[in-house]
């Protein structure tokens, strides 16, 4: 288990945007944190009211957006437009190329979200988009499958050998996730604090699991997490 502390991440402050980079991104470069397995980017972003990312291009990347607080408006060249709120999971496959924009949907409140980039199983896929809402009751004190390569259990389809789970844990709640032989895991703490395999983690912390048979979580307070089970 290798811990990536929130305070050790890359940091960018642009006024309208404050961003923390778990892995190397843009002008932030750390050769020891270039990604983990197929995970390439986990950015924790806070965007000021009425501000956002203008139209920009992506290609050959699976992009997952997960909102912690507030609302994020999305528009893309596929003709898709939506507002992403807490409990929503949006997957955009950039494939051969897509342009999109993301803006804070509020004129009064910050939007706080995680943007996740995952390398696809192959390049040149046709661009596509999918969004699904997972009620808090579905992820209360249990791991709910958010994204998978086969879209099972109502999860969004992601074009890579990754199972992405999410959970909201109440204080004292315990969860366990078994890892099959040859599998890896990355845990990202969105809010709160908990122990993972007896190591204390707080909001913004991440942890990589290699050569482990299970990930055991015990919440010290209300906590929200994402867990990636990776090939």
N, C-alpha and C positions, 0 to 999 in steps of 0.2 A: 504494500500500500504506500503510495507516494502522495503526499498532501501538497496542494497548491493553495497557499493562504491568500485570502482576499487582498491583504495589504501588499503582497508581493507582485500582483498583476501589473500589467502596463496600464497607464492612465492617460487619458486625453481630455482636455477641457477646452471646448470651443464656444463657451457662452451659451448658445442654444442647445448644445449637446455635451453631456458628460458621459464618458465611456470608459469602462474597465475591460481590459483584454486578458483573458485567461491564457491564450496562446498568441504567438507573434502575429501582428496585424498592422497593416499600413506602415507608419513610421516606427512602430514599436517592434523590436527584434530581440528575441531571446533564443539562442540556439538550443537550449535545453527544453524549451516549450514551443515546439513548432506544430504541435497537435498531438493527438493520441489515437493510434489506430486510424480509423476513417474519420475521426473528429478533427476538423481543421480550425474552426473558430467557435469560441463562446464569448460573445461580447455582452456585457451588462450595460445597457444604455438607459439614460434618463434624458428625455427631450422636453424642453420648455413648452408651455402652452402656445398653440398656434404655429409652432415651428416644425421642421422636419427635413427629411432627405429628399432633395429634388430628384427628378427622373435620372436614373443611372442604369448601367448595363451590367448583367451577369451572364456567365455561360459555364456549362459543365460543373455545376454545383447543386447539391440538395440544400435548400435553405429553409430552416424551421424557425418560426417566430412564436414566442411564448410570452404573453403579457402578464406581469405580476400585479401592476396597479395602473389604472387609467384606461385609455382607449387609443388604438393606433389605426389610422386610416390607410388603406392599401389600394393602389391602382397600378395596373400593369398593361403591357402591350398585348396581352392575350384577351383584353377586354374585360378583365376581372376587376371588380371593385368591392371592397368589404371593409368592415370595421372589426378589428381584433380586440377582444376584451378578455379579462381574466377567465380562465377555464377554456379558452379557445386555443387550438393548435392549428397553425397554418403551415402547410408545406408547399414550397414552390420549387419545381425542378427547372433550373435554368437551361439545361441541355444545350441545344445549338445556339441559344441566345434569347434573352428577354430583357426588356427594360421595365423598371417600375419605380414608384415613389412611395414614401412612407411619411405620414404627418401625424402629429399629435391632434387627435380629434376634439380636444377641449381647448377653450379659450381661457380656462381658469386653473386647470390642474396639470401637473406633470404626468407624463406617461413613463412607466418603468417597465422595461421588458428585456428578455434575453433573445439575442439573435444568434442562431447556431448554423454553422456551415458544415456539411458532411460531404466528403468526396463520393461521387457516384460510383456504381459498380463498373460503368463504362461511359466513355464520352460520346457525344453526339446524339443523346436522347432527345426526343421531341419535347419542347417546353410544355409544362403542365402545372396545374394549381389545384390545391385541395384544402378545405378548412372544415374542422369539426369542433363542436362544443362538447366538453366533458363536464357534466354537473359535479359540483363539489361532493355530492353524496356518492358519486362513483369512485372518488379518489380519497375519501375520508378514511384514514388509518388503513389504507390498503394501496398496493401498487396497481395502477390502472394503465394498461397498455395504450399509449398515445399514437405510436407510429411503428410500423414493421414492414418488412419486405413483401409480405403476403397479404397485408391489410386485414389480418384476422381480428376477430373480436371487435369489429367496428373501428379499428384504428386507421389512421391515414396511411397511405402507401408511400414508402420511401425506397428509392432505388439503390439500396445498399444492405448488406447483412448486418442490420442494426435493429434492435428492439429498444424503443424509447418508452420508459415508464414515468409516470408522475404520481405524486402522493401529497396529501396534506395531512400531517400528523398532529394529533392533540398531545398535550403534555403527558409524558409517561408512556405513550404508545410505542409498541415495538413491532418491527417488520423484519422479515428475512427473505433474501433473494438468492436462490442457488445458482451457481455458475457452472455450466457444463464444462467438461475438459476442453481446453483450447479456447475458451471464451475469456474476454476481458470486460472490465466495467469502468465507467466513469460516473462519479456522483457529483452533482452540482447542487449546492444549497442556495435556494432562492431567497428564503427568509427563515428566521428563527435559529435555533441551535439544536444539535443532536450529537449522539455518539455513533460513529461508524466503525465497526470492528474494534470497539473500545477506544477510539480516538475522537476527541472532541472537535467538532466542526461548527462553524458559525456562518451567518449569511455572507455570501460571496465566496466562501471556500469551495474548493473542489478536491477530489481525490481520485487517483487512478489505482485500479486493482488488477494486478497481474499474478498468475499462479495462486489464485485464491479459489476456494470452493464455494464460498458464500459471502454475501454482504449482509451484515446484521446492523439494523438501525434502531436506536432508542432515542426518542425525542425528550429533550430537557425542558422544552417549552413548545408552544405551537410552532410548527416548522413546515415549510413547503420545499419539496425536492424534485429534481429530475434525475433519473438513473438510466444510463445507456448501457445496454448489454451488447458487446461488440465482438465481431469475428476477428 
